[in-house]
Amino acid sequence: MQIARWAELTWTEVEALDGERTVAILPVGAVEAHGPHLPLATDGVIAGEMAEAAARRLAAAGWTALLLPPLDYTAAPFAAGFPGTVAVRPATVTALVEDLAAALAGRVAALAIANAHLDPAHLGALHEAVAAVRARGEPRIVFPDLTRKPWALRLGEEFRSGACHAGRFEGSVVLAARPELVREAARRRLEPNPASLSEAIRRGHATFEEAGGPQAYFGDPAAATAAEGEATIETLGGILEEAVLGELAEPGLTPATGGTRGARG
């Protein structure tokens, strides 16, 4: 089918869409500190690449993929102590995603969230929104939480270790997608920081500083490569595609026949 960008369509073009064959994709990032070497928009860059890669795959599989304008303002309390971080309340994020889904109801078969921001407060807000949309029943909503199985198992050793904020994992994607935004001299000078954010969260820590990241990075920034980033982007796109097709795989929901039966819980 095709890939389109929602904000670039006219209202008549939206009206003409075959909603039963259309998947809307929402890239979700953040504006927060990512070490002294990566931009505040790092999560947004990654989410955008994930969304684009998934859109290509879904279009090849026979769906119309609609890329929505990104959501980059969200809850980010872990990075709140660093200049540049811009955060909103989790309840604001939940309400916004719920309202967005309501606005898309009847226009698309599913809303897929391409999320790259892993702050627990943010993830909790998204899960609340997903639960509310599923309870309402339309549109179907898809949110592969990268911190959970099976998705986390596909994203490399650094990611699985939990030491993956502004390190090799994220730095590689930015090097592949937006290399001009990487402060190369600073990146190459940084020593690895093996402190695990996931373990710190389990211990009750609530900020990067408490978790052992005084410069707002975890992992090994100097080990990042554009080649690894390109491979990671394709993996992320495959994760979102698989989650979407799994949600739409019930009888009556193929690209050929469409359908908008009630969402699964």
N, C-alpha and C positions, 0 to 999 in steps of 0.2 A: 504494500500500500504506500503510504507516504509519511513524511515527517513535516510537521508544521509548528509554528510558534504562535501560541494563543494570542499574545498581545499584538501581533502583526496582522492578524486576520481582521476582516470587517465583520459587522454583526450579521450581514447576510451570508457570509461564508460560514460563520458558526452555525447559523440556522440550517444551512445545507448539509452539515456534517451527518454522517450515519453514526449516531451515537452508539449503536450496538456493536460497532466495529472500531471504536475509538477508545484509546487509553490516554488519560492526561497524566503527565509526569511533573511532579513538584520537586525541584532541587531545594534542599534545605541545608543551610550552612550556619555560619555565625560570624560575628565581628569580634575577634578576641586575639589575645597575645599568642603568638606561635614562635617563641624564641626571638633572638636578635637577628635572625637570618631569613625568616619567612614572613609574608605579609599577613595582616590581620584578616584578610579575606581567604586564607588558606582553605578552610572548610567549605566555603562557597565555591572555590575553584574545583575542589574534589567532587562535590555534589553535582556541579554542572557537567563535569566530565562523565560521571556515572550516569547521569540522565541522558546525555547525548549518546553514549555507548549503548544504553538500553533501548533508546529510541531507534537506533539503526537496526538492532536485532529484532525488535517488535515489528518494524516496518517490513523487514525481510520475511517475517513469519506471517504476514498478511493483515496486520493491524495498522490503523492510522495512529501514529504517536504524536500527541500534542504536548509540546514543551511549555509549561507555565512559567511566568516570571518567578524568579527565585525568592525564597524566604530566607533572608540573611540576618534578621534581628530575632534573637531568641534568648532563652535563659542561659547564662554563662557564669554562674557563681564561682566556679573553680578559678577562673582567670580574672575575677573582679578586681584584684589588687594591682593589676598591671595597667598602665596608661594605654589607651586605645580601645580597650574592651568596652563594648556597648551592649548592655543586657536589658532584657525586659522580664516581667514576671512570668513564671510558668503558666499561670492561668490565662495570660494573654495569648500565649502560643496555642494552648488547647482551644480557646475560643476561636482564634483565627482559622485554624485548620478545620474545625467543625463548620464554621461559616463558609469557608471555601468549598468544602465538600457539598454543603447544601446548595451553593450557587451552581455547582456542576451537575447536580442530580438531574437526570433526564437528558443530559447532553453527552455523557460519556458512560462507557460500560464500567470503567474503574478509574480510581485515582491512585497513582503509585507514588510513594514518597521515596525520593533518592536522598537519603540523609547521610551526612558525613560528620556531624557534630555529636560527640559522645558524652558530653557532660550529663551526669545522672539526672539532674533536674530537668534538662531538656528532653532526655529520653522518656522520663516519666510523663512529661506534658504531652508528648506525641502519643504514647500508649493510651493515655486518657482520651485523647481526641479520637483515636482509632476505635476504641471501645464504644464511644458515643455514636460514631458514624455507623458502626456495624449494628448497634441496637436499633438505629433508625432504618437501616436496610438498604439505602441507596444514596450514592453509588457504592459499589464495592470499593473497598480501600485496602491497599497493599503496603505493608511497611516491614521490609526485612531488616530487623535490628542487627547490625553488624557485630554487636557485642555478644550475640547469642548463637548457639548452634542451630543449624549447621553452617551458617554463613561465616562465623569467626574462624572456622577451621581452614578456610580457603585463602586467608589473607596474610600468610607469611609468619615466620618465627617471631619477628619483632612485634607484630600486631598481637599475636597470641600471648606474648609475654606481658602485655599491658603497658610496656614502656614504649608508647607509640604516639606521643603528641609532639609534632614538629621534628620527628626523628627521620629515620630512613624511609619508613612507610609513607608518611605524608610528604616529606621532602622530595621523594622520587616522583610523585604525581605532579607536584608543582614544577619540577624540572622538566617534565615531559610536556606539560600543558602551557605553562606560563614562565619559561625560564628567565625572562627579563625581570620578574618580580623577586627572584632569589638573590640575596646578598651573598655572593659566592665567597668573598674573602672571609666574612664572618662564619659562614657555614663550614668551611674547610678547617677553621681554627677550633671548632667546638669539640670537646672531648665527649665520648659516649656517657650517657646518663642512664644506667640500667634500672633505676627506680621504677617499680611497677605501679602505675596509676590504679589498676584494678585491685591490687593488694591493698593499696592505701585507702581506697574507697571501702573495702571490707573492714579495715581497721577504724573507720569512722572519720577519716580525714576529709576535709571539705574544700581545700584550696591547693593550688599547685605548690605553694610554698610549704604547706604542711606535708605534702606528698613527696617532697624532696626535689622539687624543680624550681630553684630560685631564679632561673632565667626563662622559665615558662617553656622548657623543652624536656622531652624524655625520649630515650632511644639514642640512635647514632646518626646525627645529621650528616656527618662527613661521608658516610657510606652510601648515601642516596645516589641514584643514577637515573637518567632519563629513560634508559631501556627498561629498568624495573618499573618505573612509573607507567610506561605504556602498557606493560603486561598487567599491572594492577588495575588500570582503567578498564581493560577488557574483562578482567575478573569481576570488577564491580558491576559493569554493565550486564554480565551474565547472571550475576546474583539477582539483580532487579528483574531481568527478563524471566528468569525461572520462577521467581515469586509471583509475578503477574500471570504467567501462563498457568501456574498451578492453581491460582485463584479462579481463573476463567476456564478451567478444564472440564467443568461439569457439563453434562448433556445440554445442548442448546446454546452453548457459549463459544462456539468456534468462530473464526473470522467469516466463514461462509454463511453462518446462520445467525450469528449475534445472540442477543438475549440479555436480559437484565434481571435475573431472578434474585431473590433476597440474599443478602450477604451471610456468609458463615460466621459463627461466633468464634 
